[in-house]
Structures are given as C-alpha cells and as structure tokens.
Amino acid sequence: MHRCLDIPEILQHIFQDVDTDDGLRRDLPSLAALARTCRSFSPVALDNLWGVLVGLDPILRCMPSDLYSSDEKKLLRAMKVSDWERPLVYMNRIKELSVNPRRADADLFTSLNASVPAEAEQCFPRLTCLRWRTSVEDDLPSIRFLLSPRLTTLVISFPSGRTSISFISSIPRLCPGLKELQFGYWNNSISDKLAVSDFLCRLHSLQQVRIDIPDLPTLIHLCRLPNLTSFHGSLPEPFPTQATSSTLSLSVLKKLSIQNSTIEAAIGFFSLCTTPAVQSLEIDIEPSPRVVDIDRLHTALKQSCSHTSLSNFVADYSEQNPPEMPADAYMIPIHTFQLLFCFGNLRSISIVSHLGFNLNDEELKAIALAWPRLQSLWLAIGEYAPYQAPGLSLRSLSILAQYCVSLNYLKLSFDATSVPEIDSAFNGTHPIPQLALRKLDVDRSLISAPSIYVARFLSSLFPNLVAIFTARTFMDNDDPNEPEETMQAIQYHRLWMEVGVQLPVLNAVRKEERSRVQGVMDTDS
C-alpha cells in the first residue's frame, strides 16, 4: 500500500467522496467495506460511517441480541448498564444525531435514559449537533442523556406539555455553548411563552436562531447577543412598539427571515430595531396587506437596513384567501418599488403580490435602471388570484435585456398576445443579445397562437434561454372537468410550452448565424 494512504488527512478526503456516491444519499455499504479492508483504513472509515447518524437503530443493533427487536422496534427485556459496552465503541465517533421518535418509542427512550452510564458525557464525547423532533407530549426529557456542554447545534420540535416545558429550563445549564438553535413548540399559552422566553434569555452564545419570538424581552436579549448573524421566525403579536423608548440594534445580523407575521408587527419591528449589516432579508406577511401598509413597511425598511449591504430581498404579500376588493388596494404600483430604490446593490428580488402589480413598460424600465446588477427578479402573482390582462407588454422583456445584463432568472407576467418587431422594441436598432438569462417563468402571461412569433422574439433577446415555466407547470393540465377559467389558463400554458420547444431550434440557428458573421469579420481583418 502506498505510504500516502497512511496519512489520515488524505484518507479523510477520499472517504468523504465515497460517503456521498451520488451527491444525494450516503454510500454506507462502501464505507463499511473500507472499514473492514485494513487497520489503516478502519479508524477514518468508521468516523465517516458513524459521524452522521439518523435514528438510534444502529446503536441498538450493537447491543446484545436478546435486548432489542429491530423488526418490532421494541425492547425484549429491561436494559442494563452492561448493554452499553459494545455500542460505546462506536458512539464516541458520532458528531451529528437526528432522532424523530414516535409515540410507540416512549418506553424505549425512557429505558435508554435510565440505563445509560452515569458519565453521560462520555457516551457521545464528539456529539456537537442534535436534531430531535417528536409528536409525543412530555417526551422531551428523554434526550437528557444526549445533552452536554459540547453541543453547539440543537434542533427541537415538540408539542407543549408540562414536563417538556419544565425540562427546557435545564438546557442552558446542560448546553451553555449552543451556537445554532431551532426551536418549535406547539402552544401559545402565556405560561408557555414565559417559559420559552426565560429559556432563550439564558443562552448567550447563539449565532443562528430559528424560533418564534414569544415577547419583547426575548427580542431585546437577541439584540444584545454579540455574535447573532442569522434569525428566522415570527414576531410577537401584537408587537409591543411602545414598550421601550430606545432603538434596538441587531448590529452583526446578516440573514433575517420574518415569517407568518402581520404587517403591523413587521412595521413595529423595523421601527424599533436597526439591522445595519443585513445582507439577506425575507418577509412573509399574513394576511395580505394593502398597498398603503406595504408602503409603510418599505419606509421603515429604508430607516432600518443598510442601503449598501442588502443584496437579497424576498417579500410574500399573498395568502390563500383572496382579500376584499377593490383590487387597486392590493395591486403593487411603481411607488411601492421606488421606496426600495435606495438599496442599489440588490442582486436578487422576489415579491409575491396576491393580486399582481400595477406596472407598465416605462415603470418597469425605472425598476431596471434602479437595480442594474440584478441576477434574479421574481414579480409573482398569488396562486389564488384570477387571470387578468397584465399592464406589461412583451416589450418589457427587451427593457430588462438592455439594462439588466446579468439577469439569469426572471419571473414576470406580461401580455404576449401582441408581438412587436424586435428592432422597433429598441427604437430601430437591433439589440445586443442578453446572454445571462437561462430560466424564464412567465407565471400568468397571456399569449395567442401561433406561438412561433413569441419564440422568435425571445430567441433574439435571450439566445441562452433554455427553460420556460408557467403558473401551471407543476399542475394537472389534462383534466377535462376543469372550470372554464382554468381551461383558459391551461391553453395559455400549452402555448408557452410550444415556445419552450421551439427555442432550442431557434437558438441553434442564431448561434450558427453569429458564427458565420464572426467568420466573415475575421476573414476581412
């Protein structure tokens, strides 16, 4: 054997490639075979084999054969401390553990917790990441033997119960070094919120948090954490905007995702908290807000976020139940976008409006000029909105092709029933092809037969466009019993799919034409 294979670092790189043979699932049989090949391979292969564990079955199978039935998933007798002797050999290699216990597993985990050796930290000496999701009430204390000061990542999801809520108060003491926390509990009682708030306020090393903020003291605590770079969760309702007179600052926060919150809570948050370092901002508002309230939110964003740091903005203003008319109160106009023009370094924008956008071609040009560095632009209409004629024409794509040369993913609804001449769309000059765009989602765009004219127009603008999607791409479009409105949408979808089929042929022709022109120019020179 070559001497290089005696170096653990080299073996580690090799076995990591073996570990994920197809990039999707782990190749456990190959790792097991490598562990049995020779003594030099065994330690590193076993580290990879046991490093990430899903479920406790592999550990239980290492125990005496008369203890556990893997087929019935149950214990056959009471556990003893001596049963852990062989599993401990492998447990000291586990770094990440994911467990999703069922109701039938309650007795199993109670026995594990009771029989584990007294030196609990020695059972999993390298465990730094624990994921525990359970639907069993009061099951949370079963994980006590898995908790230790070495734990830096903890993901917990459980239904609220007296025992579970009481147990979480011990987690800050058992795991004081937690850096990443995902915490989900299924109860909104005042007592539970107070318990969760107390639990969170005793964790001081957090860097990434995914949780629903129960109250203002928790928010104040998060703002004081020196290393918090990522937050994902909902805001307290109603948001206590008058509870403090001083402005809070999430000074090092880079990723902020506010989910399932009202527009008033979001406005209150950004009026109270500054986020000067945020690079990625996601906001999910329910129920669908009116434009006047979205304007208030965008005004608060201007005051809270850095105008130069923000590069990704995602806002979902839609919901399943359509808001009451008039539609103009919910269709987003150019003024709402203009409030965000101060964020000049945006690379990705995604806005979902339940009833769409009140924009014309010239107003879209203003958007393109404000954000010329865009790589992804999504202006999506809510799933349950009715089909209607968009204010944008097919010419709007030529505007984006001209001013957003780095745009590679676009979602936009427009009216393609009228196809302009490509030269007229650029005031009599033939456009320089936009080479970046590869995916186009036309959402609820209108189109009429024959589709070849639209395909030729798109091919002239975007010669590298390879995929077209619609609002019905992932739906059943062959059901003859669909209502009339849906049948019209299906007809639009099929015409757009025809465009998608024609594009590769047209793009190949245009590529050949450009090659010929280039050949002539090279000859002349």
N, C-alpha and C positions, 0 to 999 in steps of 0.2 A: 504494500500500500504506500502511496506517495506520502512523503513527510508533511506536505501541506494539509493533508486530511487529519493530521494530529493536532491541528490548531482549532480550538473550539469556535473562535470567531468566524473562520471560514465555513466550518460545518453549519453554524447558525444561519448564515446567508443561504447556503444550499438547501437546508431543510425548510427554511421559510418559503422558498419557491415550491418545494414539494408539497408543503402544507395546503396550499390552495391551487390544486392542479388545473381547475377551470376558471378560477377567479371568483367562483360563486360558492362552492362548498369545499369543506376540508377533506383532504385525502388521508383519512385516518389509517386505512389499511397499509398504505405505503410507509407512513411514519412508524407504525408498529413493526413492519418488516425491517426497517432500518435499525430500530432499537434492538432487534434480535440478531443483527448481522455481525457485530463485533463490539468489543468493550469500548473502543474509541468512539463509536457512533452512539452507543446506548444513552449516555447522560444527556446529550444535546437533543437526540430524537425524543426521549421521554419528556424533556422540558417542553418541546413543541406539542407533543401529543396531549399532555395534561395541562398545558399552560392556560388554555381557554376551555372551560367545562360547562356544558349545558345539562343541567339536572344532576342529581346525586346518584343515579343508577350505576355509573361506572365505579363509584366508591363502594356502593353496597354490594356489587358483584365481587369485590375483592375480599369481602367478609366471608366467614365460614358458610358453607353451602346449606347448612341446616337452619340458617338465620332468616334468609330473605328469599321470597319467590318473585323473580323478575317478571314472570308471566301474569301473576295475580296482583303484582305491585303491593305486596303486604308482608309484614313480619310474621315469621312462623313461630317465634319464641321471643322471650324477653332478651334485650340486649345487655351485654356485659362490657366492662372496660377492656377486657382482653380481646374482644372482637375487633378492636381498632388497630391491632398490632400491624397487620399487613397493609391496610389502607393508608396508614400514616406514612409509609414509604413513598407513596405517590402524591399524597395530599400536600406535601411540602413543595411541590412543583407548581401548584395551581396559583395563577395570578388573577384570572377573571372567572367568576362563577355566576351563572344565571339559573334561577330556580323559579318555576311557576307552579306552586303546589295546588293540588285540587282538594276539595272537601274531604275526599277519602284518604288524603295523606296526613290528616291532622295527627292521628295516633303515631304514625311513623316519625314525624318531626318531634313530637313530644318525647319519644323514646331516644331519638338521637341527641336531643338537648340534655336529657337526663343521664345518658351513659357516656357522653364524651369525656375524655380525660380531664382532670381538674385544670391542667395547664392548657387552657383553651387556645391561647395564642400560639402554642407550639403545633397545633393541628394544621393550621393554614399559615405558616410563617411568611409566605410570599404573597398572600392574597391582598390585592390593592383595589379590586373592583368587584362589587357585589350588586347583582340585579335580582330583586325579589318582588314578584307580582303575584298577589293572591286574591281570591274572591271569598276567602274564608274569614268570617268575623273572628276577632280576637286571636288570630294565628300569628301575629307579628312577633310575639316573644320567642317563637320557635327559632328565630335566627340569632339568638343571643350568642350561641357558640361560634358564629361566623364573624362576629364583630371584634375589631381590635384597633389599637392606635395606628396600625399600618394602613388601614383602609383610607383611600383617598377619593374613591368614587362610590357613591351609593345611590341606587335607583330603587325606590319603594313605591308600591301601589297597593292599596288595601281598602276594604270597607271599614268605616269607622266603627269602633266598639270601645267599651270602657277599658278593656285590658290593652288593646292596641294603642289607644291614645295615651294611656298612662305610661306605656313602655317607651314611647318615643322620647320622653323626657330624659331617659338614660343614654340616648345615643350620643349627645355632645360629650358626655363623660367617657364613653367607650371609644368614640371615634373623633377625637378633638381635631385631627388633621384633615378632615374632609375638605376637598377642593371642588369636587363636582357633585351636585345633589339634584336628583329628580325625585319629586315627592308628590304623590297623588293620594288623596283621601276622599271618600265619597260621603261627605256630610258637611252641612253648612251651619250647624248649630253654633250658637255663641260660645258655648263652653269648648267645643272642638277648636274653633278659631283661636281662642285664647291659648289653648294648649299648644297648637301649632306655632303661634306667634312666639311663645316662650321658648319652644324648641329651636326655632330658627335664630332667635336673638342670642343664643348661646353658642353659635357657630361663627368663628371669626377668621377662618382661613379660606372661605369659599371664593372660588374663581368663576364657576359656571353654575347657574341655578335655573331649574325648571320647576316652577311651583306657582300656585295661585296665591297671591299676596292676601293674607287674611285681614290686615288692618294697617293703619298708619305707622304704629311703632315698628312693625316689620319692615316697611318701606324705608323708614329713617335708618334702621340698622343696616340695610343693604347699601344705602347711600354712603355709609361710613366705612364700608369694607374697602381696604386699600388695594385689593387685587381683583375685584369683581370685573370681569371682562365680558360676560355673557349672561343675559337674563331672558327667560321665555316663560310667559304665564299671563294670568289675568290680573286685573286691578281690583281693589276692594270696592264694593258697591254698597251705598253711594259713596263716591270718593270724597273724603273729608278735606275739601280745599281750604277751609277756614281754620283748620286745626293747628296750623303753625304759621308764624309770620315771616320766618326766614326761608330763603330759597335753598333747596337741597341740590346736591351735585353728585352725579354718578360719573366721576371725573375720568376713570380709565375704561369705562364700559365701551366695548366695540360692537357688540351684537345685541340688539334689543328687539324682542318679539312680544308684542302685546296682543293677547288672544282673547276672544269671546268677551269683550268689554264694550260698554256703552260709549257713545260719542262723548257724553258729559264726563265720564271717568277719564277718558283719554285726554280731553281738553284740560281737565283738572291736573292730571299728571304732568303734562308738558308745561303747564303754567307754574307748577310748583318745583319741578326738577329740571336741571340743565344736564345735557348729555354732550359735552363738548368733544368727545373722542369717538362718538358712534360712527361706524362705517356702514353698517347694515341695519336697516330699520324695517320691521314688519308690523303692520297694524291690521287686526281683524275686528271689525265693528259690527255689533248686533244690538238692536235691529237696524235696518238700512236707514242711514241718516239722510236728512235733507241737505241740499247743496249749501244752504246758508250755514248749517252747522259744520259741514266739511270745511268751509272757508274759515270758520273759527279755529278748527283743528290745525289747518295748514298755517294759519297766522301764528299759533302757538309753537308749531314746529320751527318756524323761522327764528323765534326767540330762544328756543331751547337747544337746537342742534347746530353743530359747526357747519358753516356754508362751504367749507373746503374738504372736510373729512368724509362726508356722506357720499357713498358710491352706489349703494343698493337701496331702493325704496319699493316696498310692497304694501299695498293697501287694498283690503277687501271690504267694500261697502255694500255688498249684496247679501241677500238672505233668501230662504226658501219661500216664505210668504210674501207675495208682492205688496209693496206699500200702497196706500191710497193715492189716487190721482189728485191733483194734476201731475202729469209726468214731468213737466218742466221743473218741478220742485226737487226732482231726484236725478235728472239728466245732467251730467257734469259739463259745465261750459269752459271756455278758454280762461276766464278769470280765475277759476279754481286752480288751473295749472300755473298761471302766472305767479301765484303766491309761492310756488316752489322753484321759480326760475333762479332764485338766489343760490340754489345748490348746483353750481355749474359743473361739478365733477361727477355727476351721476353717470354710471355706466349701465345700470340696469333699472328699469322702471316697470312695475306691474300694478295696474289699478283695475279693479273689478267694480263696475257700476251696475246696480241692479237693472236700471232701465236704459243704460247706454250713455252716450256722450253727445252733447250739443255742439259739434265742431264742423267747420267747413275746411276746404283745402287750404285757404290762406292762414287760418288759425293753426292748422297742423304744421304749416311752414314755420310759424313762430315757435312752436314746440321743438322742431328740428334744429332751428338756429340756436335755441337756448341750450340744447343738450347735444352738441355735435359728436361727442365721444360715446354715444350710446352703442352698446353691443346687444342689448336685448330690450325690446319695447313691447309690452303687453297692455293693450287697452281693451279689456274684455267686458262683454255684456253678461249679466247674471243668467244662470241656467234657466230660470223660470220666466224671463222677460219675453214678451211677444215679439215676433218678427216685424220689423218696420224698416222703411227706407232710410239708410244712413245719410248723414249730411255730407260725408266724404265721397268723392268720386274716385275712379281708377287713377286719375292724375295724382292723387295724394301719394301713391307709391313712387312716382317719379320724383316727387319732392324729397321723400326720405332717401331715395337712391342718390340724389345730388348732394344732400347736406349731412347725411349720416353714413359715411363710407365704411364704418366699422360694424355696422348693424348686421348681426348674423342670425337673429331670431326675432320674428315680428308676428304679433297677433293683433289684428285690426279688422273691423267690419267696414265695408265700403260698398258703393254701388258700381258694379261692373257690367250693368246692362248696356251701358254706352261706352265704347272703346275709342279713345282719341288716337289720332296718328301720333306715333312716337316722337316725331320732330316737333309737332305742334305743342306737345306737352312740355317741351324745353324751348319754347319760343323760337322755333325754326331751326334749331341746331340739334344735331344728333348727339345723344348723351354718351358720356363715358360710362361703360358698364360698371355697376357696383358688384364687386367680386366677393364680398363677405357673406351676403345673405344666403343661407342654405335651407332654412326652415321657415315656412310661411303658414300661419294659422289664420284663415280668412273668417273664422268664427261664424257670424250670421250674414256674411256678404251676399248680396244679390248678384245673379248672373243669368244671362239668357243664351239660348242656342243661336248659332253654333259657337262652341267654346273655343275653337281654334284661334279666333281673333284675340281673345284674352291671353291664351297661351303664347302667342307671338309677342304681345306687348310685354308680358312678364319675362320672356326669354331675352328680349332686348335690354331690359333693365338689369336682370339678375341671372347672368349666364351660369352661375354655380348653384342655382336653386334646385334642390333635389327632393324636397318633401313638401306636400300641401296637406293641411288638415282643415276640418270644418267643425262646427259645433256638434255635428252628428257622426264624427269619425268613429267613435267608440260606442255607438248605439246600434240597435237592431233596425236596419233600414229596409227589411224585406217583409214587414208585417202589413198585409193588405187592409187590416182593420184600423189603421191609424186614422185619427181625425183629419179633416181637410187641411187645417193649418199645418199639421205635422207633415202631411203628404207634400205640401209646397216646399217645406224645408228639406225633405228628402230629395226632391227634384233638384233643388239648388246643390245639395251635397253631391249628387251623381254627376252634375255638370262640372263641378270643381274637380272631381276625381278624373274626369276626362282630361281636364287641363293638366293634372298631375301626370297622366300617361303620356301626353304629347310633349311635355317639357324636355325629357331626355333627348328625344329626336331633334327638336329644335335647337337645343343647346349644343348638340354634337355638330349640327350644320354650321352654327355661328362660330364654333371653335375652329372648324375647318376653314371658314371664310377668313378669320383673323390670321390663321397660319399662312394662307395664301398671300394676304396683304403684306404680312411681315416678310415673306419670302421675296416679294417684288421690291419692297423697300431695301432689303439687304442687297439685292442684285444691282439696284440703281446706285447704291452708295459705293 
